[in-house]
Amino acid sequence: MHKDMVPHLTTALTGPLLALEEHLLKHQVAIERWLRYQWQATPAPLTGSVDLRNAGFKVAPVDMNLFPAGFNNLNPDFMSLSIQAVQATFEHFHPKCNRILLLPESHTRNQFYLENLAVLQEILVKSGFDVRVGSLREDMTGPESFDLPSGRKLTLEPLKRFDDKVGVEGFIPCIIWLNNDLSDGVPEILKDVNQTVRPAIELGWYQRLKSSHFAHYQQVCEEFAEIIEIDPWLMNPLFRECSGLDFIERVGTDALIGNATSLLQEIQKKYDEYRVKEEPYIVVKADAGTYGMAVMTVRDPQELLTLNRKQRTRMMASKGGHAVDRVIMQEGVYSYETFGKDDGVAEPVVYMIGHYVVGGFYRVHKARAADENLNAPGMNFEPLAFVDNCNNPGDEEHNRFYAYGVIARLSMLAAAREKKEAQQ
């Protein structure tokens, strides 16, 4: 990757994160060996995207989605990484598979999401598979084709049940590739199918919890930190979980305040240890779901006592209108990376297929500050690419990307352990 293709990072001018990067590079052989053993013990889910925040003094994941919808935002010049990852993953785990059915979300008016599907289908076709795209829409009576702004074409077909299998007309797949996060539960047509579904149905948001993921991630970090002799906090956001809530009726407010107080004190203790001058903050968000919904920032626990009705209403609903009765309270990680002439606040989102890093993008928001959620209206995406799947750091300008690849793989390992636990 040419130097001009690497976005300007303000953190490149500060010391602490460079020390973390150098530490990871110094222990590269041990890191890759350890990860290889971990993948043998707990194979990775099929897909994942990891939202990272780079505070200069630490870099940590703040979210992990197993059904990512942004393959169209990846750098097209590096599609070969995705193709190689698909081929390697399927040759190892599904060597006899030659037909794949993509099963997406049901919304069809979002052009960006349809572009995501078209790119994902292109990756799979170029990997050597026969690929069709099904649909769970009940109003669909036949194939529907879309001409997309990129010039790609996409055809959706109604999903059909054939005894204990599902497919589309004239096509029964070996593998069902889910690009649907199952926030609304498992569709009736998918129940008790005698087919392989990846990522596993059990990892859908109808039962998966962010707090469970970050509990596994904390354990992964502690094991990893012992191997390379580093403080796990430098890669791990502290968190608490809180359930039995009703924001509208103000049920559970005392528990929220108590957890927020303890968490902020714990963060401040680490800030004092590392002489961090910034003000600690926490992010409160729904313990399940995606799309940046039901998210709020808290700097003083007493703020939770004075939420107005609009704020409480916003915290009550996640994707699909599902009521929020439990949250994860997570250490806020500042994002001191910027992108472009306007220095828009940026955070990297790393994409993986199996345990391979295939690229990612910067989520950029010109109207947000370093301590705010960037997954909000007004954001845009700037593609980036990782060299050699982030396993070979190359020259100095790629060091940050290697570090991001390591953290993303730790998060994917935590998801692998989630999968193992969910399927027991």
C-alpha positions as CSV (number, residue, x, y, z in Angstrom):
1,M,0.0,0.0,0.0
2,H,1.5,3.3,-1.0
3,K,2.2,5.8,1.8
4,D,-0.4,8.3,0.4
5,M,-3.1,5.6,0.9
6,V,-2.6,5.5,4.6
7,P,-4.9,8.0,6.4
8,H,-3.3,10.6,8.6
9,L,-3.5,9.5,12.2
10,T,-3.1,12.0,15.0
11,T,-2.0,9.2,17.3
12,A,1.1,8.7,15.1
13,L,2.5,11.8,16.8
14,T,2.1,10.5,20.4
15,G,4.1,8.0,22.3
16,P,2.0,5.6,24.3
17,L,0.3,3.7,21.5
18,L,3.5,3.5,19.6
19,A,4.9,1.6,22.6
20,L,2.0,-0.8,22.5
21,E,2.5,-1.3,18.8
22,E,6.2,-1.9,19.2
23,H,5.4,-4.4,22.0
24,L,3.1,-6.3,19.7
25,L,5.6,-6.3,16.9
26,K,8.4,-7.5,19.2
27,H,6.2,-10.5,20.2
28,Q,4.9,-11.2,16.7
29,V,6.1,-14.8,16.6
30,A,4.7,-15.6,20.0
31,I,1.4,-13.9,19.1
32,E,0.9,-15.8,15.8
33,R,1.9,-19.1,17.4
34,W,-0.6,-18.6,20.3
35,L,-3.4,-17.5,17.9
36,R,-2.8,-20.6,15.7
37,Y,-3.2,-22.9,18.7
38,Q,-6.4,-21.0,19.8
39,W,-8.0,-21.4,16.4
40,Q,-7.3,-25.1,16.5
41,A,-9.1,-25.3,19.8
42,T,-12.0,-23.0,19.0
43,P,-12.6,-22.3,15.3
44,A,-13.8,-18.8,14.4
45,P,-17.3,-17.9,13.3
46,L,-17.7,-17.4,9.6
47,T,-17.8,-13.6,9.6
48,G,-17.2,-10.7,11.9
49,S,-16.5,-7.0,12.1
50,V,-14.9,-5.3,15.1
51,D,-15.3,-1.6,15.9
52,L,-12.0,-0.3,17.4
53,R,-11.2,2.9,19.3
54,N,-7.7,4.3,19.4
55,A,-7.1,6.6,22.4
56,G,-3.4,6.9,22.0
57,F,-2.8,5.3,25.5
58,K,-4.9,2.3,24.6
59,V,-6.6,0.6,21.7
60,A,-9.7,-1.5,22.3
61,P,-12.7,-3.0,20.6
62,V,-16.1,-1.5,21.6
63,D,-18.4,-3.7,19.5
64,M,-18.3,-6.9,17.6
65,N,-20.9,-7.8,15.0
66,L,-21.1,-11.4,13.6
67,F,-23.3,-10.5,10.7
68,P,-21.6,-7.5,9.2
69,A,-23.3,-5.5,6.5
70,G,-20.5,-3.4,5.0
71,F,-18.6,-5.5,2.5
72,N,-19.2,-2.8,0.0
73,N,-17.1,-0.4,2.1
74,L,-13.9,-2.5,1.9
75,N,-11.1,-1.5,-0.4
76,P,-12.0,-3.2,-3.8
77,D,-8.3,-3.4,-4.7
78,F,-7.8,-6.0,-1.9
79,M,-10.8,-8.2,-2.7
80,S,-8.3,-11.0,-3.2
81,L,-7.8,-11.2,0.6
82,S,-11.5,-12.0,1.0
83,I,-11.4,-14.6,-1.7
84,Q,-8.4,-16.3,-0.2
85,A,-10.0,-16.2,3.2
86,V,-13.2,-17.8,1.9
87,Q,-11.3,-20.5,0.0
88,A,-9.1,-21.3,3.0
89,T,-12.0,-21.4,5.5
90,F,-14.2,-23.6,3.3
91,E,-11.4,-26.0,2.2
92,H,-10.7,-26.6,5.9
93,F,-14.2,-26.8,7.4
94,H,-16.5,-27.5,4.4
95,P,-14.4,-29.1,1.7
96,K,-17.3,-30.6,-0.2
97,C,-19.4,-27.5,-0.4
98,N,-20.0,-25.9,-3.8
99,R,-23.4,-24.2,-3.4
100,I,-24.0,-21.3,-1.0
101,L,-27.3,-19.5,-0.3
102,L,-26.9,-16.0,1.0
103,L,-29.7,-15.1,3.4
104,P,-29.9,-11.4,4.1
105,E,-32.0,-8.9,6.1
106,S,-35.4,-8.3,4.7
107,H,-35.2,-4.6,4.0
108,T,-34.7,-4.0,0.3
109,R,-34.9,-0.2,0.1
110,N,-31.4,0.4,1.5
111,Q,-29.2,0.7,-1.5
112,F,-26.0,0.5,0.6
113,Y,-27.1,-2.8,2.1
114,L,-28.0,-4.2,-1.3
115,E,-24.5,-3.2,-2.5
116,N,-23.1,-5.1,0.5
117,L,-24.9,-8.2,-0.6
118,A,-23.8,-7.8,-4.2
119,V,-20.1,-7.5,-3.1
120,L,-20.4,-10.5,-0.8
121,Q,-22.0,-12.5,-3.6
122,E,-19.1,-11.4,-5.9
123,I,-16.5,-12.6,-3.4
124,L,-18.2,-16.0,-3.1
125,V,-18.6,-16.4,-6.8
126,K,-14.9,-15.5,-7.4
127,S,-14.0,-18.0,-4.7
128,G,-15.5,-20.7,-6.9
129,F,-19.0,-21.2,-5.5
130,D,-22.4,-21.3,-7.1
131,V,-24.3,-18.6,-5.1
132,R,-27.9,-17.5,-4.9
133,V,-29.5,-14.9,-2.7
134,G,-32.6,-15.8,-0.8
135,S,-35.2,-13.6,0.9
136,L,-37.3,-14.0,4.0
137,R,-39.8,-11.5,2.8
138,E,-43.3,-13.0,3.0
139,D,-44.7,-10.7,0.3
140,M,-42.2,-11.9,-2.3
141,T,-43.8,-14.1,-5.0
142,G,-40.9,-14.4,-7.4
143,P,-37.4,-13.2,-8.2
144,E,-36.7,-9.5,-7.9
145,S,-33.7,-7.9,-9.6
146,F,-32.0,-4.6,-8.7
147,D,-29.7,-2.4,-10.8
148,L,-27.3,-0.9,-8.2
149,P,-25.5,2.5,-8.4
150,S,-22.1,0.6,-8.6
151,G,-23.2,-1.0,-11.8
152,R,-23.7,-4.4,-10.1
153,K,-26.9,-6.4,-10.4
154,L,-28.5,-8.3,-7.6
155,T,-31.3,-10.8,-7.7
156,L,-33.3,-11.9,-4.6
157,E,-35.4,-15.0,-4.7
158,P,-38.1,-16.2,-2.2
159,L,-36.9,-18.7,0.3
160,K,-38.6,-22.1,0.2
161,R,-38.7,-25.1,2.5
162,F,-38.1,-28.6,1.0
163,D,-38.8,-31.1,3.8
164,D,-35.9,-30.5,6.2
165,K,-34.0,-28.2,4.0
166,V,-34.4,-24.6,2.6
167,G,-33.3,-23.1,-0.7
168,V,-34.7,-21.2,-3.6
169,E,-36.4,-22.6,-6.7
170,G,-34.2,-25.2,-8.3
171,F,-31.4,-24.7,-5.8
172,I,-30.7,-26.4,-2.5
173,P,-27.4,-25.2,-0.9
174,C,-24.8,-27.0,1.0
175,I,-24.3,-24.0,3.3
176,I,-26.6,-21.2,4.3
177,W,-24.5,-18.0,4.8
178,L,-26.4,-15.7,7.2
179,N,-26.2,-12.0,6.7
180,N,-29.1,-11.5,9.0
181,D,-28.5,-10.9,12.7
182,L,-31.8,-12.5,13.7
183,S,-32.8,-9.6,16.0
184,D,-36.4,-10.7,15.5
185,G,-35.7,-14.3,16.4
186,V,-35.3,-17.5,14.3
187,P,-37.7,-17.4,11.4
188,E,-40.1,-20.4,11.3
189,I,-38.8,-21.5,8.0
190,L,-35.2,-22.0,9.4
191,K,-36.2,-24.0,12.5
192,D,-35.0,-27.6,12.6
193,V,-33.3,-27.5,9.1
194,N,-30.9,-30.2,8.3
195,Q,-28.3,-27.9,6.8
196,T,-25.2,-26.1,8.0
197,V,-25.9,-22.5,8.8
198,R,-23.0,-20.1,9.3
199,P,-22.5,-18.0,11.3
200,A,-24.4,-20.3,13.7
201,I,-28.1,-19.4,14.4
202,E,-27.3,-19.5,18.1
203,L,-25.2,-16.3,17.7
204,G,-28.2,-14.2,16.5
205,W,-29.1,-11.1,18.5
206,Y,-32.3,-12.7,19.7
207,Q,-30.2,-14.3,22.4
208,R,-26.6,-13.1,22.1
209,L,-25.4,-10.5,24.6
210,K,-22.7,-7.9,24.3
211,S,-21.8,-8.4,27.9
212,S,-21.2,-12.1,27.3
213,H,-18.9,-11.3,24.4
214,F,-16.9,-8.8,26.5
215,A,-16.7,-11.3,29.4
216,H,-15.1,-13.8,27.0
217,Y,-12.9,-11.0,25.5
218,Q,-11.7,-10.0,28.9
219,Q,-10.6,-13.6,29.6
220,V,-8.9,-13.8,26.1
221,C,-7.1,-10.5,26.9
222,E,-5.9,-11.8,30.3
223,E,-4.5,-15.0,28.7
224,F,-2.9,-13.1,25.8
225,A,-1.4,-10.4,28.1
226,E,0.3,-13.1,30.1
227,I,1.9,-14.5,27.0
228,I,3.4,-11.1,25.9
229,E,3.7,-9.6,29.4
230,I,1.5,-6.6,29.1
231,D,-1.3,-5.0,31.0
232,P,-4.6,-6.3,29.5
233,W,-6.3,-3.0,30.2
234,L,-4.4,-1.5,27.3
235,M,-6.5,-3.6,24.9
236,N,-9.7,-4.2,27.0
237,P,-12.6,-1.8,27.8
238,L,-13.8,-2.3,31.4
239,F,-17.6,-2.9,31.6
240,R,-20.6,-3.8,33.8
241,E,-24.0,-5.2,32.9
242,C,-27.3,-4.1,34.3
243,S,-30.7,-5.8,33.8
244,G,-34.3,-5.5,34.9
245,L,-34.6,-2.0,33.6
246,D,-37.4,0.2,32.4
247,F,-36.2,3.6,31.3
248,I,-39.7,5.1,30.8
249,E,-40.8,4.1,34.3
250,R,-37.4,4.7,35.8
251,V,-37.1,1.2,37.1
252,G,-33.5,0.2,37.9
253,T,-32.1,3.7,38.1
254,D,-30.3,2.9,41.5
255,A,-28.6,-0.1,39.9
256,L,-27.5,2.0,36.9
257,I,-26.1,4.7,39.1
258,G,-24.3,2.2,41.3
259,N,-22.7,0.4,38.4
260,A,-21.8,3.7,36.7
261,T,-20.1,5.0,39.9
262,S,-18.1,1.8,40.4
263,L,-17.0,1.7,36.7
264,L,-16.0,5.3,36.6
265,Q,-13.9,4.9,39.7
266,E,-12.2,1.8,38.2
267,I,-11.4,3.7,35.0
268,Q,-10.1,6.7,37.0
269,K,-7.8,4.4,38.9
270,K,-6.3,3.1,35.6
271,Y,-6.0,6.7,34.3
272,D,-4.1,7.7,37.4
273,E,-1.8,4.7,37.0
274,Y,-1.0,5.7,33.4
275,R,-1.1,9.5,34.1
276,V,-3.9,10.0,31.6
277,K,-5.3,13.5,31.9
278,E,-8.6,13.0,30.1
279,E,-11.9,12.7,31.9
280,P,-13.2,9.2,32.2
281,Y,-16.6,8.4,30.7
282,I,-18.8,5.4,30.1
283,V,-21.1,4.4,27.2
284,V,-24.4,2.8,28.1
285,K,-26.0,0.8,25.3
286,A,-28.5,-2.0,24.8
287,D,-26.9,-5.4,25.6
288,A,-28.2,-6.9,22.4
289,G,-28.6,-5.4,18.9
290,T,-26.8,-3.2,16.5
291,Y,-27.2,-0.1,14.2
292,G,-26.0,2.2,17.0
293,M,-29.4,2.4,18.6
294,A,-30.1,2.8,22.3
295,V,-26.7,4.4,23.1
296,M,-25.8,7.2,25.5
297,T,-22.7,8.7,27.0
298,V,-22.3,9.3,30.8
299,R,-19.6,11.3,32.6
300,D,-21.4,11.8,35.9
301,P,-23.6,9.0,37.4
302,Q,-26.1,11.6,38.5
303,E,-26.9,12.3,34.8
304,L,-28.9,9.0,34.9
305,L,-31.3,10.6,37.4
306,T,-32.1,13.5,35.2
307,L,-32.8,11.9,31.8
308,N,-35.6,13.7,30.0
309,R,-38.4,11.8,28.3
310,K,-36.8,12.0,24.9
311,Q,-33.6,10.4,26.2
312,R,-35.5,7.7,28.1
313,T,-37.6,6.9,25.0
314,R,-34.4,6.7,22.8
315,M,-32.9,4.2,25.3
316,M,-36.0,2.0,25.4
317,A,-35.9,0.6,21.8
318,S,-33.3,-1.2,19.8
319,K,-33.4,-2.6,16.2
320,G,-36.9,-3.9,15.3
321,G,-38.5,-1.9,18.1
322,H,-37.6,-4.4,20.8
323,A,-37.7,-3.1,24.3
324,V,-34.4,-2.6,26.1
325,D,-34.5,-4.0,29.6
326,R,-30.8,-4.7,30.0
327,V,-27.7,-2.7,29.1
328,I,-23.9,-3.0,29.0
329,M,-22.1,-0.1,30.7
330,Q,-18.7,0.1,28.9
331,E,-15.6,2.1,29.5
332,G,-15.6,5.0,26.9
333,V,-12.5,4.9,24.8
334,Y,-11.5,8.1,23.2
335,S,-10.9,8.1,19.4
336,Y,-8.0,10.4,18.6
337,E,-7.7,9.4,14.9
338,T,-8.7,11.8,12.3
339,F,-9.4,11.5,8.6
340,G,-9.3,14.0,5.7
341,K,-8.8,17.8,5.5
342,D,-11.6,18.4,8.0
343,D,-10.0,16.2,10.6
344,G,-13.2,14.2,11.1
345,V,-13.0,11.9,14.1
346,A,-12.4,8.3,12.8
347,E,-12.5,4.8,14.1
348,P,-11.3,1.7,12.3
349,V,-13.8,-1.2,11.7
350,V,-11.9,-4.4,10.9
351,Y,-13.6,-7.1,8.8
352,M,-12.8,-10.8,9.1
353,I,-13.8,-14.0,7.3
354,G,-13.0,-17.0,9.5
355,H,-9.9,-16.1,11.5
356,Y,-8.5,-14.0,8.6
357,V,-8.4,-10.2,8.6
358,V,-9.6,-9.2,5.1
359,G,-9.7,-5.4,5.4
360,G,-11.9,-2.7,6.8
361,F,-12.8,0.9,6.7
362,Y,-12.7,4.0,8.8
363,R,-16.0,5.2,10.1
364,V,-15.7,9.0,10.0
365,H,-18.0,11.6,11.5
366,K,-17.1,15.3,11.0
367,A,-19.7,16.5,13.6
368,R,-18.8,14.2,16.4
369,A,-16.1,14.6,19.1
370,A,-13.4,12.1,20.2
371,D,-15.6,10.9,23.1
372,E,-18.8,10.4,21.1
373,N,-20.5,7.5,19.3
374,L,-19.6,7.7,15.6
375,N,-22.3,5.2,14.5
376,A,-24.9,7.9,13.8
377,P,-26.5,9.7,10.9
378,G,-23.9,11.9,9.2
379,M,-21.1,9.2,9.3
380,N,-19.3,8.2,6.2
381,F,-16.9,5.4,5.4
382,E,-13.3,5.5,4.0
383,P,-11.9,2.1,2.9
384,L,-8.5,0.8,4.1
385,A,-6.7,-2.4,3.5
386,F,-4.5,-4.5,5.7
387,V,-1.2,-5.9,4.3
388,D,-0.8,-9.7,4.2
389,N,-3.9,-10.2,6.3
390,C,-2.2,-8.2,9.1
391,N,0.1,-11.1,9.9
392,N,3.2,-9.5,8.3
393,P,3.7,-6.0,9.6
394,G,6.1,-5.0,6.9
395,D,7.5,-1.5,7.1
396,E,6.9,1.0,9.8
397,E,3.8,2.7,8.3
398,H,1.9,-0.6,8.6
399,N,2.6,-1.1,12.3
400,R,-0.7,0.4,13.4
401,F,-2.6,-1.9,11.0
402,Y,-0.9,-4.9,12.4
403,A,-1.9,-3.8,15.9
404,Y,-5.5,-3.4,14.8
405,G,-5.4,-6.9,13.2
406,V,-4.2,-8.4,16.4
407,I,-6.9,-6.8,18.5
408,A,-9.6,-7.7,16.0
409,R,-8.5,-11.4,16.1
410,L,-8.6,-11.4,19.9
411,S,-12.2,-10.2,19.6
412,M,-13.0,-12.9,17.0
413,L,-11.5,-15.5,19.4
414,A,-13.8,-14.3,22.1
415,A,-16.7,-14.8,19.6
416,A,-15.4,-18.3,18.9
417,R,-15.7,-19.1,22.6
418,E,-19.2,-17.6,22.6
419,K,-20.1,-19.9,19.8
420,K,-18.7,-22.9,21.6
421,E,-20.6,-22.0,24.7
422,A,-23.9,-21.3,22.9
423,Q,-23.8,-24.7,21.1
424,Q,-23.0,-26.8,24.2
